[in-house]
Amino acid sequence: MPVLNKKQKMTDPIADFLTRVRNAYLAGHKTVEVPASKMKKEITRVLHEKGYILSYKIVEGSEINKPYDVIKMALKYHPETKKAAVKALIRVSRPGLRNYKGVAEMPRVLNGLGVAILSTSKGILTDKEAKEQNVGGEVLCFVY
């Protein structure tokens, strides 16, 4: 985690989350830890449900002597080739330029092979789940 002065503040925690996971995959790590928030927990849940990570666990801060909770993720690799399950994690909407899509203009990632993760009025959903529930929302990231 970058060292921040007292006056500095992280402006995009979701981009930091995605970058930590991306870097852990590129470095070949088996696990990665990221500071937890409600949105990050839900994004992690979606990544687990769609098979991009093996498992995850939320560790309370008091257990590890930190003032915040931590998400520990076990990363997934192919057993023979050792290739990462995630080829790309791309942040779409960011604090300076929010990206909202309705049901009719829902993005397709790799012609349906990838997943778009959205923040909707019904919670954090994938693009397919959002279409089924007929809701649009903010496109957080693409995963493939």
PyMOL commands that set and color helices and strands:
alter all, ss='L'
color gray80, all
select helices_A, chain A and resi 13-27+38-49+61-63+110-112+127-132
alter helices_A, ss='H'
color red, helices_A
select strands_A, chain A and resi 31-35+53-59+70-75+89-91+100-101+115-120+123-126+137-143
alter strands_A, ss='S'
color yellow, strands_A
deselect
rebuild
show_as cartoon
